[in-house]
Amino acid sequence: MKRLFKKVFAWGLVITVLVCSWLYGLFSQFLYSPISLSGENETALIVTIPSGTSLGEFSWQLYEKGIIKYPRILVAYARISGQTKIKMGEYLITKKDVPRSLLEKFNQGDVVQHSITLPEGWSFKQMVEEIGQIDQFAEDSLLDTLSLLTSANIQVEHPEGWFYPDTYSYTSTDSIADLLARAHDKMVRVLDAEWSLRAPDLPYTEPYEALIMASIIEKETGLPSERKQIAGVFVRRLQAGMRLQTDPTVIYGMGEDYQGNIRRSDLKRVTPYNTYRINGLPPTPIAMPGREAINAALNPEVGSSLYFVARGDGGHYFSDTLDEHNRAVQKYQIEQRAKNYQSVPNQN
């Protein structure tokens, strides 16, 4: 009897080892075998795991799409290895993936990253409209400004200028509030960092005033080499009690009335942003300034110029006196405008 028991036990052990080996081979073959992508998706495919979806449910979806062969084995392996808590979002599946790598992606939340670029000099309205062009943000982009700021937990009186222009990554699970919060947080950090490195004796009492100035500098020139020169002109004008007299603030104050040209009557119109009629800075920024413009506002170039005029080639001519400035205006704007008019062929 003892001998029979030993034989049964031995055979049982052999069978157990063989079954385990077979299962191990089956698991290994499945877990490391290439997944199946076909047709238009033969190279790569984006799949979405909706909120609340279990691994079992999603494994069957992959099976029904023909991507994996044995969903039960994937679930079993996930339970054995403690990888059953998959994360919602979009995932990129490629022909190089195997079931095990898919399971790792789903557990680690290795979701697809998209990106959007918000350029320097854009207004808050332009920024929201651009974000709204993306389907997942379209509906929320139509909310009023207060609702947008509240949803992003941003506590500012006026949104203009408070969002840093940059390229931001986002996933399918992000909201417009997430994007706004990131851009606002970065602007706060950049402004604080630049404020701590500011030059002495500036006409600002708080960082927000520097942000306003930076937004004007950003709109006045696209030449990086001129930012500090222009900042120097504006700072010296403020220190001398002169009005800034800068067109971008007038345009911002005109709002929807601006149609591409500033008329003399527009310069005379009193608005909170018309720096031809008000003293000092306008009440808020007029655009999103980048770090370079903020740095220029806080570290203006030392000099004596109080005026500048566009040369027509993207740069400006800087003058120390009003007489010199008027001559520059005559040369670079009035005479150039006349030349351009004369160069137009007669249409009669």
C-alpha positions in Angstrom: 0.0 0.0 0.0 2.8 2.3 0.9 4.5 1.6 -2.4 1.3 2.3 -4.3 0.9 5.6 -2.5 4.4 6.6 -3.4 3.7 5.7 -7.1 0.5 7.7 -7.2 2.2 10.6 -5.5 5.1 10.5 -7.9 2.8 10.3 -10.9 0.6 13.1 -9.4 3.7 15.2 -9.0 4.8 14.5 -12.6 1.4 15.4 -13.9 1.3 18.6 -11.8 4.7 19.6 -13.1 3.7 18.9 -16.7 0.4 20.8 -16.3 2.3 23.8 -14.7 4.8 23.7 -17.4 2.1 23.6 -20.0 0.3 26.5 -18.4 3.5 28.4 -18.0 4.3 27.9 -21.7 0.8 28.9 -22.6 1.0 32.0 -20.5 4.4 32.9 -21.9 3.5 32.2 -25.4 0.4 34.4 -25.1 2.0 37.2 -23.0 4.9 37.6 -25.4 3.3 36.9 -28.7 2.8 39.9 -31.0 -0.7 41.4 -31.0 -2.8 41.5 -34.1 -3.4 44.7 -36.0 -4.9 44.7 -39.4 -6.4 46.8 -42.2 -6.0 50.6 -41.7 -4.6 49.9 -38.2 -1.9 47.5 -39.2 0.8 49.8 -37.8 -0.8 51.5 -34.8 -4.1 52.0 -33.2 -5.4 54.3 -30.4 -7.9 52.7 -28.0 -9.8 54.4 -25.2 -10.5 53.0 -21.8 -13.6 54.8 -20.5 -14.0 55.7 -16.8 -15.2 52.8 -14.7 -14.1 50.1 -17.2 -12.7 46.9 -15.6 -9.8 45.0 -17.0 -12.1 42.1 -17.7 -14.5 44.3 -19.8 -11.7 45.9 -21.7 -9.9 42.6 -22.3 -13.0 41.3 -24.0 -13.2 44.5 -26.1 -9.6 43.9 -27.3 -10.6 40.3 -28.1 -13.6 41.4 -30.1 -11.4 43.8 -32.0 -9.1 40.9 -32.8 -6.2 42.4 -31.0 -5.6 39.6 -28.4 -6.7 36.0 -28.5 -7.1 34.9 -24.9 -8.7 37.6 -22.7 -9.1 35.2 -19.7 -5.4 34.5 -19.7 -4.6 38.2 -19.6 -7.0 38.7 -16.7 -5.6 35.7 -14.9 -2.1 37.0 -15.3 -3.1 40.4 -14.2 -4.5 39.0 -10.9 -1.5 36.9 -10.3 0.9 39.9 -10.9 -1.3 42.5 -9.1 -2.0 44.6 -12.3 -5.8 44.7 -12.4 -6.3 48.5 -11.7 -6.2 49.9 -15.2 -6.4 53.7 -15.7 -8.8 55.5 -18.0 -7.6 57.4 -21.1 -6.3 57.0 -24.6 -3.6 54.4 -25.3 -1.4 53.9 -28.4 -1.1 50.3 -29.4 1.6 49.4 -32.0 2.5 46.2 -33.8 5.5 45.9 -31.5 3.3 45.5 -28.4 2.5 42.2 -26.8 -0.3 41.5 -24.2 2.1 41.9 -21.3 3.3 45.4 -22.5 -0.3 46.4 -23.0 -1.1 45.4 -19.5 1.8 47.5 -18.2 0.6 50.5 -20.2 -2.9 50.2 -18.8 -1.7 50.0 -15.2 0.9 52.7 -15.4 -1.4 55.1 -17.2 1.0 55.5 -20.1 -1.6 57.4 -22.1 -1.3 59.3 -25.4 0.0 62.9 -24.9 -1.3 65.7 -27.2 0.0 69.2 -27.2 -1.2 72.8 -27.9 0.9 75.9 -28.4 -0.3 79.3 -27.0 1.9 82.0 -28.6 3.2 85.2 -27.0 1.1 88.2 -27.5 -2.3 86.5 -27.7 -5.2 87.8 -25.7 -7.2 85.6 -23.2 -10.1 85.5 -25.8 -7.7 84.3 -28.5 -6.3 81.6 -26.2 -9.7 80.3 -25.2 -10.9 80.2 -28.8 -7.8 78.3 -29.9 -8.3 75.7 -27.1 -11.9 75.4 -28.1 -10.9 74.2 -31.5 -10.0 70.9 -29.9 -13.1 68.7 -29.6 -12.8 67.7 -26.0 -12.6 71.3 -24.9 -15.1 72.8 -27.4 -18.2 72.8 -25.1 -16.4 74.2 -22.0 -14.6 76.9 -24.0 -18.1 78.5 -24.5 -18.4 79.2 -20.8 -18.2 82.8 -19.5 -14.9 84.0 -18.2 -15.9 83.8 -14.5 -17.0 80.2 -14.9 -13.8 79.3 -16.7 -11.7 80.9 -13.9 -13.8 79.3 -11.2 -13.5 75.8 -12.7 -9.7 76.2 -12.9 -9.6 77.6 -9.3 -7.9 80.8 -10.5 -8.5 83.8 -8.3 -7.8 86.9 -10.3 -10.0 90.0 -11.0 -9.2 90.1 -14.7 -7.8 87.1 -16.7 -5.8 89.0 -19.3 -2.0 88.3 -19.1 -2.2 85.7 -16.3 -1.5 82.7 -18.6 2.0 81.9 -19.7 2.5 81.4 -23.5 4.0 78.0 -24.1 3.4 74.5 -25.5 1.3 72.4 -23.1 0.7 68.6 -23.1 -2.7 67.2 -22.3 -4.5 63.9 -22.4 -8.0 62.8 -23.3 -9.0 63.0 -19.6 -8.0 66.6 -19.2 -10.4 69.5 -19.1 -10.0 73.1 -20.2 -9.7 74.0 -16.5 -6.6 71.7 -16.3 -4.9 73.6 -19.2 -5.8 77.0 -17.8 -4.5 76.0 -14.4 -1.2 74.9 -15.8 -0.7 78.0 -17.9 -1.7 80.3 -14.9 0.6 78.4 -12.5 3.5 78.8 -14.9 2.9 82.5 -15.3 2.8 83.0 -11.6 6.1 81.1 -11.2 7.9 83.0 -14.0 6.7 86.4 -12.9 7.8 85.7 -9.3 11.2 84.5 -10.4 11.7 87.5 -12.7 10.5 90.0 -10.1 13.1 88.7 -7.6 15.8 89.6 -10.2 14.5 93.1 -11.1 16.6 96.2 -11.5 16.5 98.9 -8.8 14.4 102.1 -9.0 11.6 100.9 -11.3 8.3 102.6 -11.4 6.4 99.5 -10.3 5.0 98.9 -6.8 4.0 95.2 -7.5 4.7 92.4 -9.9 1.3 92.9 -11.6 2.4 96.3 -12.8 5.4 94.7 -14.4 3.1 92.1 -16.0 1.1 95.0 -17.6 4.2 96.6 -18.9 5.5 93.3 -20.2 2.3 92.7 -22.2 2.7 96.2 -23.9 6.3 95.4 -24.7 5.2 92.0 -26.2 2.8 93.7 -28.5 5.1 96.6 -29.5 7.8 94.5 -31.1 8.6 91.0 -32.3 12.3 91.6 -32.3 13.9 90.1 -29.2 16.8 92.6 -29.5 14.5 95.6 -29.1 12.5 94.5 -26.1 14.8 96.0 -23.5 15.2 99.2 -25.6 11.4 99.7 -25.7 11.1 98.8 -22.0 13.7 101.6 -21.3 11.6 104.1 -23.3 8.4 103.3 -21.4 10.1 103.2 -18.0 11.7 106.6 -18.6 8.4 108.1 -19.8 6.7 106.8 -16.6 9.4 108.2 -14.4 9.2 111.6 -16.2 5.4 111.7 -15.8 4.9 111.3 -19.6 2.0 109.3 -21.1 3.0 106.0 -22.7 1.1 106.8 -26.0 1.3 103.3 -27.3 -1.0 102.0 -30.0 -1.5 98.4 -28.8 -3.2 99.7 -25.7 -5.6 101.8 -27.8 -6.4 98.8 -30.0 -7.1 96.7 -26.9 -9.4 99.3 -25.5 -11.3 99.5 -28.8 -12.3 95.8 -28.6 -14.5 94.7 -31.4 -14.5 98.2 -32.9 -11.0 97.7 -34.1 -11.0 96.9 -37.8 -7.3 97.1 -38.7 -6.7 100.9 -38.5 -6.5 103.5 -35.8 -8.1 106.8 -36.7 -7.4 110.1 -35.1 -10.8 110.0 -33.4 -9.7 106.7 -31.8 -6.7 108.3 -30.2 -9.0 111.0 -28.7 -11.5 108.5 -27.4 -11.3 108.1 -23.6 -11.0 104.4 -22.5 -9.2 102.9 -19.6 -6.7 101.6 -22.0 -6.0 104.6 -24.2 -2.6 105.6 -23.1 -2.8 108.8 -25.2 -5.5 110.0 -22.8 -4.6 108.3 -19.5 -1.6 108.7 -17.2 0.5 105.7 -16.2 -0.2 102.1 -17.0 -3.6 100.7 -18.2 -5.6 98.8 -15.6 -4.7 95.3 -16.9 -2.3 93.5 -19.2 -3.4 93.5 -22.9 -1.9 90.2 -23.9 0.1 87.1 -22.7 3.8 88.2 -22.4 6.6 85.7 -22.6 9.6 85.5 -20.2 11.7 87.7 -22.4 9.2 90.5 -22.3 8.8 90.2 -18.5 12.5 90.2 -18.1 12.7 93.4 -20.3 10.1 95.1 -18.3 12.0 94.4 -15.1 15.5 95.0 -16.5 15.1 97.8 -19.1 18.0 99.1 -21.1 19.6 102.2 -19.7 19.6 105.1 -22.1 18.1 108.5 -22.9 15.5 107.8 -25.7 11.9 108.8 -25.0 10.4 108.0 -28.3 10.4 105.3 -31.0 8.7 104.9 -34.4 8.4 101.8 -36.7 10.9 101.8 -39.5 8.8 99.6 -41.7 11.2 96.7 -41.6 10.1 95.2 -38.3 12.4 97.4 -36.2 12.1 100.9 -34.7 14.0 104.1 -34.7 14.6 105.5 -31.2 14.8 109.3 -30.5 15.8 111.3 -27.5 13.8 114.5 -28.4 10.4 115.2 -29.8 12.0 117.1 -32.7 14.1 114.1 -33.7 11.1 111.8 -33.3 8.9 114.0 -35.6 11.6 113.9 -38.2 11.7 110.1 -37.9 8.0 109.9 -38.2 8.2 112.0 -41.4 10.9 109.8 -42.8 9.7 106.3 -41.8 5.9 106.7 -41.9 4.7 109.7 -43.8 7.2 109.6 -46.7 7.2 105.8 -46.8 3.4 105.8 -47.0 3.5 108.3 -49.9 6.0 106.1 -51.7 3.8 103.0 -51.2 0.8 104.9 -52.5 2.7 106.1 -55.6 4.0 102.6 -56.3 0.4 101.3 -56.8 -0.4 101.1 -60.5 -3.1 103.3 -62.0 -6.2 101.3 -62.2 -7.9 103.6 -64.8 
